Amino acid sequence: MSEAVSAVPAVLPALPVLSAQAERLIELGVHEIAGLSVDDLRTFAETAEVPAGGDGALLAVHPDRAPASALAPMLRRDDKQGFVVTDMSDVDLFTPLDTVALPDAPLYLLTGVDRGDEMADWSPNEALPALTAKARTPLLLTEGIHWVLQQPAVLERNHCFMTIGSRLRRTDSALDARTPAIWISNGTGRDGRERRNAPKVGWCWAGNRHTWLGFASATDRLVQGL
């Protein structure tokens, strides 16, 4: 899984305005998957208040409404379609950690979204308490996918990210050791050569480090609109 890392990551552009994000989700048909109307999305985007400062806010659909398995194929990088790795058929069973306060609403905003490049070569087990100490919340897998849908530039070779806010809890209540991530396929192994350079939803072990994976997080989740 490892890749070489360039010395200086790219400066990421600001998120599109909320109205543009709503139109993007409508274009992709996310509202239909989520059981929402076009007006629901547009009204939310028009009435939501984005806190001053920063690079805007990310519009997210609750994972119960739009699961990762439905969103991942909407990802695109050049002409390549996104996909979930074959050994993650249970991707939609990865739910928010108990410490993640997820709004009880179909639509919400994420503020202060960051890729966490400075934590590259940390393990998920190391990164989670560090994010908590900074009063930051780790992104869910679906939130990470939403981010790439709206801002494809956040996914670049050697600077991809993990979404450790989503974890699978086993029947014995312990956490599964897999932690979800979004990166770019090299077209090797079971991915298949035809998927080289495609956006990829996969996983890494909670105790392992990867020099090319940061830890995506946000400052807050806000409920507004609907």
ZIRA-V260252 format. One record per residue. N is the residue number from 1. RES is the residue in one letter. SS is DSSP state (A for helix, B for strand, O for the rest). D_LAST is the distance of its C-alpha to the last C-alpha in whole Angstrom. Layout:
BEGIN
N&RES&SS&D_LAST  N&RES&SS&D_LAST
END
This chain:
BEGIN
1&M&O&42  2&S&O&43  3&E&O&43  4&A&O&45  5&V&O&42  6&S&O&43  7&A&O&44  8&V&O&41  9&P&O&37  10&A&O&36  11&V&O&33  12&L&O&30  13&P&O&28  14&A&O&25  15&L&O&22  16&P&O&21  17&V&O&18  18&L&A&14  19&S&A&15  20&A&A&18  21&Q&A&16  22&A&A&14  23&E&A&17  24&R&A&19  25&L&A&16  26&I&A&16  27&E&A&20  28&L&A&21  29&G&O&19  30&V&A&17  31&H&A&14  32&E&A&16  33&I&A&17  34&A&O&14  35&G&O&13  36&L&O&11  37&S&O&12  38&V&A&13  39&D&A&10  40&D&A&7  41&L&A&9  42&R&A&10  43&T&A&8  44&F&A&6  45&A&A&10  46&E&A&11  47&T&A&9  48&A&O&9  49&E&O&13  50&V&O&15  51&P&O&18  52&A&O&21  53&G&O&24  54&G&O&24  55&D&O&23  56&G&O&20  57&A&B&17  58&L&B&16  59&L&B&13  60&A&B&13  61&V&B&12  62&H&O&13  63&P&O&17  64&D&O&16  65&R&O&14  66&A&O&17  67&P&O&20  68&A&A&23  69&S&A&25  70&A&A&23  71&L&A&22  72&A&A&25  73&P&O&27  74&M&O&25  75&L&O&26  76&R&B&29  77&R&B&32  78&D&O&34  79&D&O&35  80&K&B&34  81&Q&B&31  82&G&O&30  83&F&B&31  84&V&B&31  85&V&O&34  86&T&O&36  87&D&O&37  88&M&O&33  89&S&O&32  90&D&O&30  91&V&A&28  92&D&A&25  93&L&A&26  94&F&O&26  95&T&B&23  96&P&B&22  97&L&O&25  98&D&O&25  99&T&O&25  100&V&O&21  101&A&O&18  102&L&O&16  103&P&O&12  104&D&O&11  105&A&O&8  106&P&O&8  107&L&B&8  108&Y&B&9  109&L&B&12  110&L&B&16  111&T&B&18  112&G&O&22  113&V&O&22  114&D&B&26  115&R&O&28  116&G&O&31  117&D&A&34  118&E&A&36  119&M&A&36  120&A&O&37  121&D&O&40  122&W&O&38  123&S&B&38  124&P&A&34  125&N&A&36  126&E&A&37  127&A&A&34  128&L&A&31  129&P&A&33  130&A&A&33  131&L&A&30  132&T&A&29  133&A&A&32  134&K&O&30  135&A&O&27  136&R&O&25  137&T&B&23  138&P&B&24  139&L&O&22  140&L&O&22  141&L&A&23  142&T&A&20  143&E&A&19  144&G&A&22  145&I&A&22  146&H&A&19  147&W&A&21  148&V&A&24  149&L&A&22  150&Q&A&21  151&Q&O&24  152&P&A&27  153&A&A&30  154&V&A&28  155&L&O&30  156&E&B&34  157&R&O&37  158&N&O&38  159&H&B&35  160&C&B&32  161&F&B&30  162&M&B&30  163&T&O&26  164&I&O&28  165&G&O&24  166&S&B&25  167&R&B&28  168&L&O&29  169&R&B&31  170&R&O&34  171&T&O&35  172&D&O&37  173&S&O&34  174&A&O&35  175&L&B&33  176&D&O&34  177&A&O&36  178&R&B&34  179&T&B&32  180&P&B&30  181&A&B&30  182&I&B&29  183&W&B&33  184&I&B&35  185&S&O&37  186&N&O&41  187&G&O&42  188&T&O&44  189&G&A&44  190&R&A&42  191&D&A&40  192&G&O&42  193&R&A&44  194&E&A&42  195&R&A&38  196&R&O&40  197&N&O&38  198&A&O&35  199&P&B&31  200&K&B&32  201&V&B&30  202&G&B&32  203&W&B&33  204&C&B&36  205&W&B&38  206&A&O&36  207&G&O&40  208&N&O&40  209&R&B&40  210&H&O&40  211&T&O&41  212&W&O&38  213&L&B&35  214&G&B&33  215&F&B&30  216&A&O&27  217&S&B&24  218&A&B&22  219&T&O&22  220&D&B&18  221&R&B&15  222&L&B&12  223&V&O&9  224&Q&O&6  225&G&O&4  226&L&O&0
END
